Amino acid sequence: MIIQICVGSACHLKGSPEIVELFQKAIEENHLKDEITLAGSFCIGKCNRDGVTIQIDDDVHVGITKENFKDFFQEYVLSKF
């Protein structure tokens, strides 16, 4: 699985550094380091008013925040393993 986190200007201001840290921690805690490639990406092109844009393989998700991260990770990452 390839997870790309937008680190462009807009997402950076909306918290992408925190989201990167949350992904790194969750991947490590769930022993998925060999299963997931985590990468930064400049503008994925789906800017949203709230939260950060994430692309998992070919699917784009918008509005990811530290408040909804846990549910997002469970539904779109852990459920695939």
KEMIPA-589487 format. One record per atom (N, C-alpha, C): residue in three letters; x, y, z; chain. Coordinates in nm, 4 decimals. Each point is the difference from the previous one (the first is absolute). Layout:
<atom code="ALA" u="X" v="Y" w="Z" unit="A"/>
...
//
This chain:
<atom code="MET" u="0.0855" v="-0.1166" w="0.0000" unit="A"/>
<atom code="MET" u="-0.0855" v="0.1166" w="0.0000" unit="A"/>
<atom code="MET" u="0.0904" v="0.1232" w="0.0000" unit="A"/>
<atom code="ILE" u="-0.0363" v="0.0962" w="-0.0826" unit="A"/>
<atom code="ILE" u="0.0730" v="0.1266" w="-0.0061" unit="A"/>
<atom code="ILE" u="-0.0915" v="0.1101" w="0.0515" unit="A"/>
<atom code="ILE" u="0.0474" v="0.0707" w="0.1029" unit="A"/>
<atom code="ILE" u="-0.0748" v="0.1108" w="0.0571" unit="A"/>
<atom code="ILE" u="0.0785" v="0.1267" w="-0.0265" unit="A"/>
<atom code="GLN" u="-0.0629" v="0.0928" w="-0.0716" unit="A"/>
<atom code="GLN" u="0.0614" v="0.1295" w="-0.0275" unit="A"/>
<atom code="GLN" u="-0.0762" v="0.1074" w="0.0776" unit="A"/>
<atom code="ILE" u="0.0747" v="0.0807" w="0.0715" unit="A"/>
<atom code="ILE" u="-0.0587" v="0.1077" w="0.0789" unit="A"/>
<atom code="ILE" u="0.0386" v="0.1318" w="-0.0655" unit="A"/>
<atom code="CYS" u="-0.0983" v="0.0813" w="-0.0299" unit="A"/>
<atom code="CYS" u="0.0294" v="0.1304" w="-0.0598" unit="A"/>
<atom code="CYS" u="0.0756" v="0.0854" w="0.1011" unit="A"/>
<atom code="VAL" u="0.1133" v="0.0519" w="-0.0434" unit="A"/>
<atom code="VAL" u="0.0794" v="0.0903" w="0.0841" unit="A"/>
<atom code="VAL" u="0.0144" v="0.1363" w="-0.0678" unit="A"/>
<atom code="GLY" u="-0.0869" v="0.0263" w="-0.0971" unit="A"/>
<atom code="GLY" u="-0.0011" v="0.1293" w="-0.0674" unit="A"/>
<atom code="GLY" u="-0.0409" v="0.1095" w="0.0971" unit="A"/>
<atom code="SER" u="0.0078" v="0.1223" w="-0.0445" unit="A"/>
<atom code="SER" u="-0.0231" v="0.1162" w="0.0867" unit="A"/>
<atom code="SER" u="-0.1326" v="-0.0053" w="0.0755" unit="A"/>
<atom code="ALA" u="-0.1092" v="-0.0241" w="-0.0695" unit="A"/>
<atom code="ALA" u="-0.1314" v="0.0020" w="0.0645" unit="A"/>
<atom code="ALA" u="-0.0124" v="-0.1110" w="0.1044" unit="A"/>
<atom code="CYS" u="0.0397" v="-0.1208" w="-0.0360" unit="A"/>
<atom code="CYS" u="-0.0100" v="-0.1120" w="0.0954" unit="A"/>
<atom code="CYS" u="0.0993" v="0.0165" w="0.1143" unit="A"/>
<atom code="HIS" u="0.1142" v="0.0576" w="-0.0291" unit="A"/>
<atom code="HIS" u="0.0972" v="0.0249" w="0.1071" unit="A"/>
<atom code="HIS" u="-0.0624" v="0.0904" w="0.1063" unit="A"/>
<atom code="LEU" u="-0.0680" v="0.1038" w="-0.0445" unit="A"/>
<atom code="LEU" u="-0.0650" v="0.0917" w="0.0937" unit="A"/>
<atom code="LEU" u="-0.1166" v="-0.0650" w="0.0743" unit="A"/>
<atom code="LYS" u="-0.0584" v="-0.1038" w="-0.0590" unit="A"/>
<atom code="LYS" u="-0.1137" v="-0.0693" w="0.0622" unit="A"/>
<atom code="LYS" u="0.0445" v="-0.1206" w="0.0825" unit="A"/>
<atom code="GLY" u="0.1325" v="-0.0190" w="0.0165" unit="A"/>
<atom code="GLY" u="0.0461" v="-0.1024" w="0.0939" unit="A"/>
<atom code="GLY" u="0.0680" v="-0.1223" w="-0.0573" unit="A"/>
<atom code="SER" u="0.0467" v="0.0041" w="-0.1242" unit="A"/>
<atom code="SER" u="0.0624" v="-0.1202" w="-0.0557" unit="A"/>
<atom code="SER" u="0.1200" v="-0.0504" w="0.0811" unit="A"/>
<atom code="PRO" u="0.0825" v="0.0867" w="0.0617" unit="A"/>
<atom code="PRO" u="0.1092" v="-0.0555" w="0.0812" unit="A"/>
<atom code="PRO" u="-0.0511" v="-0.0894" w="0.1144" unit="A"/>
<atom code="GLU" u="-0.1096" v="0.0400" w="0.0635" unit="A"/>
<atom code="GLU" u="-0.0589" v="-0.0822" w="0.1067" unit="A"/>
<atom code="GLU" u="-0.0560" v="-0.1306" w="-0.0562" unit="A"/>
<atom code="ILE" u="-0.0611" v="0.0070" w="-0.1176" unit="A"/>
<atom code="ILE" u="-0.0568" v="-0.1206" w="-0.0609" unit="A"/>
<atom code="ILE" u="0.1119" v="-0.0972" w="-0.0378" unit="A"/>
<atom code="VAL" u="0.1115" v="0.0511" w="-0.0502" unit="A"/>
<atom code="VAL" u="0.1151" v="-0.0856" w="-0.0312" unit="A"/>
<atom code="VAL" u="0.0450" v="-0.0730" w="0.1261" unit="A"/>
<atom code="GLU" u="0.0121" v="0.0728" w="0.1098" unit="A"/>
<atom code="GLU" u="0.0415" v="-0.0616" w="0.1266" unit="A"/>
<atom code="GLU" u="-0.0992" v="-0.1055" w="0.0467" unit="A"/>
<atom code="LEU" u="-0.1293" v="0.0278" w="-0.0136" unit="A"/>
<atom code="LEU" u="-0.1014" v="-0.0975" w="0.0394" unit="A"/>
<atom code="LEU" u="0.0090" v="-0.1267" w="-0.0842" unit="A"/>
<atom code="PHE" u="0.0216" v="0.0158" w="-0.1309" unit="A"/>
<atom code="PHE" u="0.0171" v="-0.1166" w="-0.0865" unit="A"/>
<atom code="PHE" u="0.1237" v="-0.0799" w="0.0390" unit="A"/>
<atom code="GLN" u="0.1111" v="0.0681" w="0.0225" unit="A"/>
<atom code="GLN" u="0.1233" v="-0.0698" w="0.0367" unit="A"/>
<atom code="GLN" u="-0.0202" v="-0.0813" w="0.1275" unit="A"/>
<atom code="LYS" u="-0.0617" v="0.0594" w="0.0985" unit="A"/>
<atom code="LYS" u="-0.0241" v="-0.0678" w="0.1272" unit="A"/>
<atom code="LYS" u="-0.0960" v="-0.1183" w="-0.0172" unit="A"/>
<atom code="ALA" u="-0.1095" v="0.0206" w="-0.0722" unit="A"/>
<atom code="ALA" u="-0.0990" v="-0.1068" w="-0.0189" unit="A"/>
<atom code="ALA" u="0.0571" v="-0.1168" w="-0.0796" unit="A"/>
<atom code="ILE" u="0.0805" v="0.0292" w="-0.1007" unit="A"/>
<atom code="ILE" u="0.0617" v="-0.1059" w="-0.0802" unit="A"/>
<atom code="ILE" u="0.0947" v="-0.0819" w="0.0867" unit="A"/>
<atom code="GLU" u="0.0783" v="0.0678" w="0.0814" unit="A"/>
<atom code="GLU" u="0.0935" v="-0.0706" w="0.0879" unit="A"/>
<atom code="GLU" u="-0.0748" v="-0.0821" w="0.1055" unit="A"/>
<atom code="GLU" u="-0.0991" v="0.0592" w="0.0649" unit="A"/>
<atom code="GLU" u="-0.0757" v="-0.0692" w="0.1047" unit="A"/>
<atom code="GLU" u="-0.0723" v="-0.1235" w="-0.0515" unit="A"/>
<atom code="ASN" u="-0.0395" v="0.0032" w="-0.1263" unit="A"/>
<atom code="ASN" u="-0.0736" v="-0.1127" w="-0.0588" unit="A"/>
<atom code="ASN" u="0.0900" v="-0.0932" w="-0.0810" unit="A"/>
<atom code="HIS" u="0.1305" v="0.0192" w="0.0105" unit="A"/>
<atom code="HIS" u="0.0994" v="-0.0867" w="-0.0655" unit="A"/>
<atom code="HIS" u="-0.0247" v="-0.0113" w="-0.1503" unit="A"/>
<atom code="LEU" u="-0.0217" v="0.1141" w="-0.0641" unit="A"/>
<atom code="LEU" u="-0.0299" v="0.0023" w="-0.1432" unit="A"/>
<atom code="LEU" u="0.1118" v="0.0625" w="-0.0824" unit="A"/>
<atom code="LYS" u="0.1176" v="0.0164" w="0.0597" unit="A"/>
<atom code="LYS" u="0.1104" v="0.0675" w="-0.0693" unit="A"/>
<atom code="LYS" u="0.0369" v="-0.0671" w="-0.1322" unit="A"/>
<atom code="ASP" u="-0.0103" v="-0.1323" w="-0.0060" unit="A"/>
<atom code="ASP" u="0.0339" v="-0.0720" w="-0.1228" unit="A"/>
<atom code="ASP" u="-0.1149" v="-0.0044" w="-0.1001" unit="A"/>
<atom code="GLU" u="-0.1170" v="0.0432" w="0.0428" unit="A"/>
<atom code="GLU" u="-0.1194" v="-0.0067" w="-0.0843" unit="A"/>
<atom code="GLU" u="-0.0384" v="0.1342" w="-0.0624" unit="A"/>
<atom code="ILE" u="0.0471" v="0.1099" w="0.0599" unit="A"/>
<atom code="ILE" u="-0.0446" v="0.1335" w="-0.0404" unit="A"/>
<atom code="ILE" u="0.1195" v="0.0874" w="-0.0358" unit="A"/>
<atom code="THR" u="-0.0119" v="0.0676" w="-0.1124" unit="A"/>
<atom code="THR" u="0.0954" v="0.1035" w="-0.0379" unit="A"/>
<atom code="THR" u="-0.0663" v="0.1344" w="0.0274" unit="A"/>
<atom code="LEU" u="0.0616" v="0.0789" w="0.0867" unit="A"/>
<atom code="LEU" u="-0.0523" v="0.1309" w="0.0353" unit="A"/>
<atom code="LEU" u="0.0825" v="0.1059" w="-0.0712" unit="A"/>
<atom code="ALA" u="-0.0678" v="0.0888" w="-0.0719" unit="A"/>
<atom code="ALA" u="0.0712" v="0.1011" w="-0.0789" unit="A"/>
<atom code="ALA" u="-0.0710" v="0.1344" w="0.0090" unit="A"/>
<atom code="GLY" u="0.0779" v="0.1054" w="-0.0159" unit="A"/>
<atom code="GLY" u="-0.0559" v="0.1335" w="-0.0108" unit="A"/>
<atom code="GLY" u="-0.0262" v="0.0304" w="-0.1463" unit="A"/>
<atom code="SER" u="-0.0961" v="0.0851" w="-0.0251" unit="A"/>
<atom code="SER" u="-0.0338" v="0.0371" w="-0.1372" unit="A"/>
<atom code="SER" u="-0.0390" v="0.1469" w="-0.0016" unit="A"/>
<atom code="PHE" u="0.0468" v="0.0713" w="-0.1001" unit="A"/>
<atom code="PHE" u="-0.0450" v="0.1378" w="-0.0148" unit="A"/>
<atom code="PHE" u="-0.1332" v="-0.0019" w="-0.0720" unit="A"/>
<atom code="CYS" u="-0.0888" v="0.0836" w="0.0376" unit="A"/>
<atom code="CYS" u="-0.1377" v="0.0124" w="-0.0458" unit="A"/>
<atom code="CYS" u="-0.0531" v="-0.1184" w="-0.0807" unit="A"/>
<atom code="ILE" u="-0.0922" v="-0.0702" w="0.0615" unit="A"/>
<atom code="ILE" u="-0.0679" v="-0.1125" w="-0.0651" unit="A"/>
<atom code="ILE" u="-0.1147" v="0.0531" w="-0.0864" unit="A"/>
<atom code="GLY" u="-0.0364" v="0.1262" w="0.0193" unit="A"/>
<atom code="GLY" u="-0.0994" v="0.0639" w="-0.0854" unit="A"/>
<atom code="GLY" u="-0.1426" v="-0.0094" w="0.0489" unit="A"/>
<atom code="LYS" u="-0.0203" v="-0.0395" w="0.1237" unit="A"/>
<atom code="LYS" u="-0.1354" v="-0.0100" w="0.0548" unit="A"/>
<atom code="LYS" u="-0.0107" v="0.0804" w="0.1284" unit="A"/>
<atom code="CYS" u="0.0531" v="0.1192" w="-0.0025" unit="A"/>
<atom code="CYS" u="0.0008" v="0.0830" w="0.1207" unit="A"/>
<atom code="CYS" u="-0.1401" v="0.0124" w="0.0578" unit="A"/>
<atom code="ASN" u="-0.0060" v="-0.0018" w="0.1314" unit="A"/>
<atom code="ASN" u="-0.1266" v="0.0069" w="0.0711" unit="A"/>
<atom code="ASN" u="0.0108" v="0.1124" w="0.1029" unit="A"/>
<atom code="ARG" u="-0.1094" v="0.0514" w="0.0391" unit="A"/>
<atom code="ARG" u="-0.0002" v="0.1087" w="0.0978" unit="A"/>
<atom code="ARG" u="0.0559" v="-0.0469" w="0.1346" unit="A"/>
<atom code="ASP" u="-0.0281" v="-0.1234" w="0.0373" unit="A"/>
<atom code="ASP" u="0.0438" v="-0.0549" w="0.1287" unit="A"/>
<atom code="ASP" u="0.0904" v="-0.1201" w="-0.0216" unit="A"/>
<atom code="GLY" u="0.1051" v="-0.0095" w="0.0766" unit="A"/>
<atom code="GLY" u="0.0827" v="-0.1194" w="0.0031" unit="A"/>
<atom code="GLY" u="0.0941" v="-0.0170" w="-0.1171" unit="A"/>
<atom code="VAL" u="0.0666" v="-0.1145" w="0.0022" unit="A"/>
<atom code="VAL" u="0.1075" v="-0.0341" w="-0.0923" unit="A"/>
<atom code="VAL" u="-0.0493" v="-0.1012" w="-0.1029" unit="A"/>
<atom code="THR" u="0.0564" v="0.0052" w="-0.1198" unit="A"/>
<atom code="THR" u="-0.0338" v="-0.0944" w="-0.1057" unit="A"/>
<atom code="THR" u="0.0997" v="-0.1157" w="0.0029" unit="A"/>
<atom code="ILE" u="-0.0533" v="-0.1217" w="-0.0079" unit="A"/>
<atom code="ILE" u="0.0786" v="-0.1229" w="0.0046" unit="A"/>
<atom code="ILE" u="-0.0361" v="-0.0834" w="-0.1221" unit="A"/>
<atom code="GLN" u="0.0987" v="-0.0634" w="-0.0601" unit="A"/>
<atom code="GLN" u="-0.0271" v="-0.0952" w="-0.1075" unit="A"/>
<atom code="GLN" u="0.0503" v="-0.1364" w="0.0442" unit="A"/>
<atom code="ILE" u="-0.0885" v="-0.0986" w="-0.0026" unit="A"/>
<atom code="ILE" u="0.0361" v="-0.1374" w="0.0316" unit="A"/>
<atom code="ILE" u="-0.0162" v="-0.0789" w="-0.1287" unit="A"/>
<atom code="ASP" u="0.1140" v="-0.0479" w="-0.0511" unit="A"/>
<atom code="ASP" u="0.0050" v="-0.0618" w="-0.1321" unit="A"/>
<atom code="ASP" u="-0.0657" v="0.0961" w="-0.0997" unit="A"/>
<atom code="ASP" u="-0.1155" v="-0.0337" w="-0.0570" unit="A"/>
<atom code="ASP" u="-0.0621" v="0.0880" w="-0.0992" unit="A"/>
<atom code="ASP" u="-0.1170" v="0.0812" w="0.0554" unit="A"/>
<atom code="ASP" u="-0.0304" v="-0.0155" w="0.1281" unit="A"/>
<atom code="ASP" u="-0.1156" v="0.0669" w="0.0596" unit="A"/>
<atom code="ASP" u="0.0421" v="0.1250" w="0.0762" unit="A"/>
<atom code="VAL" u="-0.0673" v="0.1121" w="-0.0270" unit="A"/>
<atom code="VAL" u="0.0299" v="0.1267" w="0.0652" unit="A"/>
<atom code="VAL" u="-0.1047" v="0.0258" w="0.1085" unit="A"/>
<atom code="HIS" u="0.0485" v="0.0403" w="0.1169" unit="A"/>
<atom code="HIS" u="-0.0854" v="0.0306" w="0.1148" unit="A"/>
<atom code="HIS" u="0.0330" v="0.1420" w="0.0454" unit="A"/>
<atom code="VAL" u="-0.1017" v="0.0771" w="0.0300" unit="A"/>
<atom code="VAL" u="0.0210" v="0.1388" w="0.0421" unit="A"/>
<atom code="VAL" u="-0.0521" v="0.0196" w="0.1421" unit="A"/>
<atom code="GLY" u="0.0497" v="0.1056" w="0.0642" unit="A"/>
<atom code="GLY" u="-0.0523" v="0.0380" w="0.1305" unit="A"/>
<atom code="GLY" u="0.0529" v="-0.0805" w="0.1171" unit="A"/>
<atom code="ILE" u="0.1205" v="-0.0556" w="-0.0116" unit="A"/>
<atom code="ILE" u="0.0552" v="-0.0784" w="0.1088" unit="A"/>
<atom code="ILE" u="0.0613" v="0.0947" w="0.1037" unit="A"/>
<atom code="THR" u="-0.0448" v="-0.0162" w="0.1236" unit="A"/>
<atom code="THR" u="0.0475" v="0.0828" w="0.1105" unit="A"/>
<atom code="THR" u="0.0490" v="-0.0907" w="0.1121" unit="A"/>
<atom code="LYS" u="0.0676" v="0.0593" w="0.0983" unit="A"/>
<atom code="LYS" u="0.0450" v="-0.0816" w="0.1131" unit="A"/>
<atom code="LYS" u="-0.1200" v="-0.0552" w="0.0768" unit="A"/>
<atom code="GLU" u="-0.1138" v="0.0698" w="-0.0063" unit="A"/>
<atom code="GLU" u="-0.1204" v="-0.0462" w="0.0703" unit="A"/>
<atom code="GLU" u="-0.0638" v="-0.1209" w="-0.0664" unit="A"/>
<atom code="ASN" u="0.0038" v="-0.0094" w="-0.1321" unit="A"/>
<atom code="ASN" u="-0.0640" v="-0.1145" w="-0.0667" unit="A"/>
<atom code="ASN" u="0.1018" v="-0.1030" w="-0.0495" unit="A"/>
<atom code="PHE" u="0.1284" v="0.0203" w="0.0320" unit="A"/>
<atom code="PHE" u="0.1047" v="-0.0879" w="-0.0512" unit="A"/>
<atom code="PHE" u="-0.0200" v="-0.1458" w="0.0417" unit="A"/>
<atom code="LYS" u="-0.0283" v="-0.0233" w="0.1268" unit="A"/>
<atom code="LYS" u="-0.0101" v="-0.1379" w="0.0501" unit="A"/>
<atom code="LYS" u="-0.1074" v="-0.0785" w="-0.0765" unit="A"/>
<atom code="ASP" u="-0.1164" v="0.0596" w="-0.0168" unit="A"/>
<atom code="ASP" u="-0.1076" v="-0.0668" w="-0.0744" unit="A"/>
<atom code="ASP" u="0.0391" v="-0.0199" w="-0.1462" unit="A"/>
<atom code="PHE" u="0.0636" v="0.1014" w="-0.0591" unit="A"/>
<atom code="PHE" u="0.0450" v="-0.0107" w="-0.1389" unit="A"/>
<atom code="PHE" u="0.1007" v="-0.1146" w="-0.0158" unit="A"/>
<atom code="PHE" u="0.0978" v="-0.0061" w="0.0890" unit="A"/>
<atom code="PHE" u="0.1031" v="-0.1045" w="-0.0075" unit="A"/>
<atom code="PHE" u="-0.0637" v="-0.1385" w="0.0131" unit="A"/>
<atom code="GLN" u="-0.0926" v="-0.0131" w="0.0921" unit="A"/>
<atom code="GLN" u="-0.0676" v="-0.1284" w="0.0199" unit="A"/>
<atom code="GLN" u="-0.0760" v="-0.0426" w="-0.1257" unit="A"/>
<atom code="GLU" u="-0.0767" v="0.0925" w="-0.0567" unit="A"/>
<atom code="GLU" u="-0.0872" v="-0.0328" w="-0.1136" unit="A"/>
<atom code="GLU" u="0.0757" v="-0.0203" w="-0.1303" unit="A"/>
<atom code="TYR" u="0.0981" v="0.0829" w="-0.0283" unit="A"/>
<atom code="TYR" u="0.0638" v="-0.0015" w="-0.1317" unit="A"/>
<atom code="TYR" u="0.1372" v="-0.0648" w="-0.0041" unit="A"/>
<atom code="VAL" u="0.0590" v="-0.0268" w="0.1162" unit="A"/>
<atom code="VAL" u="0.1312" v="-0.0646" w="0.0006" unit="A"/>
<atom code="VAL" u="-0.0087" v="-0.1363" w="0.0685" unit="A"/>
<atom code="LEU" u="-0.0317" v="-0.0028" w="0.1274" unit="A"/>
<atom code="LEU" u="0.0000" v="-0.1270" w="0.0735" unit="A"/>
<atom code="LEU" u="-0.0975" v="-0.1013" w="-0.0580" unit="A"/>
<atom code="SER" u="-0.1116" v="0.0451" w="-0.0506" unit="A"/>
<atom code="SER" u="-0.0993" v="-0.0928" w="-0.0544" unit="A"/>
<atom code="SER" u="0.0508" v="-0.0742" w="-0.1240" unit="A"/>
<atom code="LYS" u="0.1066" v="0.0484" w="-0.0596" unit="A"/>
<atom code="LYS" u="0.0555" v="-0.0630" w="-0.1216" unit="A"/>
<atom code="LYS" u="0.0961" v="-0.1142" w="0.0346" unit="A"/>
<atom code="PHE" u="0.0327" v="-0.0163" w="0.1279" unit="A"/>
<atom code="PHE" u="0.0964" v="-0.1032" w="0.0397" unit="A"/>
<atom code="PHE" u="-0.0630" v="-0.1071" w="0.0854" unit="A"/>
//
